[in-house]
Amino acid sequence: MATNDTENNVVKPTNFIQQIVERDLAANKNDGQVQTRFPPEPNGYLHIGHAKSICLNFGLAERNGGACNLRFDDTNPEKEEQEYIESIKQDVEWLGYQWQGEPRFASSYFEQFYQYAIDLINAGKAYVCSLSADDARTYRGTLTEPGRNSPYRERSVEENLALFEQMKQGEFDEGSHVLRAKIDMASPNMNLRDPIIYRIRKVEHHQTGDKWCIYPMYDFAHGLSDAIESITHSICTLEFEDHRPLYDWFLDQLDVPTHPQQIEFARLNLNYTVTSKRKLKQLVDEQIVDGWNDPRMPTIAGMRRRGYTPTAVRNFCEAIGVTKSDGVVDVAMLEHALRDDLNQHAPRAMAVLRPLKVVIENYPEGQVEMLKAPVHPQDDSRGTRELPFAREIYIDQDDFKEQANKKFKRLVLGKEVRLRNAYVIKCDEVIKDESDNIVELRCSYDAETLGKDPEGRKVKGVIHWVTVEHSIPAEVRLYDRLFNDPNPDGHKEADFKDFLNPESLTVLENCRLEPGLATASPQQAYQFEREGYFCLDSKAVKSGQRVFNRTVTLRDSWAKIEKSSES
C-alpha cells in the first residue's frame, strides 16, 4: 500500500501508522482532522532517533492535510535549559519542517494541570502520600508480587486538598509528600500502581520562573497536553506501550476537550552508535567530544556541523520505515543515503591533504595558465570552474612511490601520471632531506596532453593537485565513527566508553586547497576529488579559522574491515 505525496507528485511507501490515519479519515473520525505533535523534553540535544520521530510526526501531518505542533514537555526544570530549546527548534527547521503556530510548552498548561489534579482529588481518585522514597519502593511491589496500599491512601478529600495546597505554597520540604493517583496497587502493570502525579521541587523553571514549587510528572502532563491541544494521533516509541493504559486512564477520569489515540512504533537503533541522552551528556561533560555538536556525535546538530544534509536524513528515515518490531539498523544505510545525496549535489574541488611539492622543470617560470574543470562531472548545467596551473604544484604524498608494482596507478619515479583536468607529467628526480625523507619531486610535463592522452601511450593513473602559489591553506579534520564496536552500549561488564574509536578524529594541518574554496560556506558540501565529501566547519568559522570536516568517505571502508574480521 502506498500514499500519494501531492507536494512532490510521487507515491511514497506507507506504514502501519499511515494506514491507521487513512482509516480514521475514511471514517471521518476526529471530524476528518489530523493533528500531530513532536513533544521533546528540553534536557539535551536531539539525535538521529529524534529525527525519525520528527519526520514521522510532521510527515503524517503533511501527507494528510493536517498540522503538527512543536511542544516542549518541560516538566523537569532541574535538567532543562533554554539552550536545548533553541537547538531543538533549529533542528526541526533544518530538517525542513514548520510547526503550527508558536512553539508550545507543557509549562503553559501548569495551571490547568493543577486544576485537573484538584478534580482527581475531589473525585477520590488522587491522594497525598507521605511515604519516604524507600518505603514507597517497598510498598510498590515487584513484577511478580503485587504492591500494598499506602497507609495514606484513605486520607479524606478535605485533608488531601489541604495538604496539596500546602505543597503548592512551598510549606513542605522536597520528598516529604507527593500526590498520587488512586488506581490499583495490585495491577500487573507497574505504571498503574498509584503513580505519582506531582512532586515537590523547589527549582526555578526556565519558562515560569519561581511561580511553582510543585511540578507534574511526565505521564500526567503528557496526555493532558495532547488533549488540550486536540491531538488526534499521539505517536510514541515502544517503551511507552505499557504507559498507554495510564495515558488513557487520566483522560477517562477528567473532563478533557479530546481523547487522543496513542500509537507506538519502534525507535531507531543504530549500530556503532549510542543515543542515550544521559550517555551523550556524559561524553560532553567529560570533554571526550567537542560539545553536543561535535561532528562525531549522533546529534542532529553534530550531523549538521559534519556536513549531513536534511535530504539525506529524511531519505534515510523514509528508507528504514516505521514498524512495531525493535531492530538494529546498520549505520552504513545512513552513510549510503548521505553519499547518494552528496554525489548528486556536491560541487567538486581539489584538496591536497598531505602536500608534497612538485617542480615541473620544463614548464615556463612565471607562467600561470587558467584551466577549466567541471563543477559537477554528471551535470553540465552547473558549468565550469577555473584552476590556475603553474610550474610549482602540490600533490598528495600518498600519490607517489619511488618503486611500485603495476597495481599502483599513481606517480612513480621514471613513469607518467595524469594531473586531473591538466597535463601528463613524468617524475625525473626525487629530492630528499638529511633523514632520507622525500621533500620534493622534479618532473617534466608533456605540453600536448591537455585534455588528451599522449600519442602512442596510454596513461592509466590520474591524481589531483593544486598550485603552490594559488592554493589556500587549511586544516582538515578526518572524522570517522565514534565507536569501533557495533554495540557499544550492550556489554554488561564494560563501559560504553571502552569502545571509543581512537581513530574517530585525525587532524591534518597545512593542507592546501584549490583557490575557489576561499569563499566556501559552512552549509555547502564539496566532494574533494578522490578524498571524500567535506564541508567548512561552522564552529571554526566563528573563530576565524579555515577548517574543513570530512563528512563521509567516498566508499564504505568499514565494510572491508568487518569482512576481514569475520574471515
Secondary structure, DSSP 4 states (H G I P E B T S, - for coil): -EEEETTTTEEEE--HHHHHHHHHHHTTGGGG--EEEE---SSS--BHHHHHHHHHHHHHHHHTT-EEEEEE----GGG--HHHHHHHHHHHHHTT---SSS-EEGGGGHHHHHHHHHHHHHTT-EEEE---HHHHHHHH--SSS-----TTTT--HHHHHHHHHHHHTT-S-TTS-EEEE-S-TT-SSGGGSS-EEEEE----BTTTBTS-SEEE-HHHHHHHHHHHTT-SEEEEEGGGGGGHHHHHHHHHHS--S--PEEEEEPPP-BTT----HHHHHHHHHTTSSSSTT-TTSSBHHHHHHHT--HHHHHHHHHHH---SS---B-HHHHHHHHHHHHHHHPPEE-EESSEEEEEETTSPTT--EEEEEESSTT-GGG-EEEEEE-SEEEEEGGGEESS--TT--SEEBT-EEEETTS-EEEEEEEEE-TTS-EEEEEEEEETT-TTSPPTT-----EE--EETTT-EEEEEEEE--SBSSS-TT--TTS-GGGGB-TTSEEEEEEEEE-GGGGG--TT-EEEETTTEEEEE-HHHHHTT--EEEEEE-SS-HHHHHHHHHH-
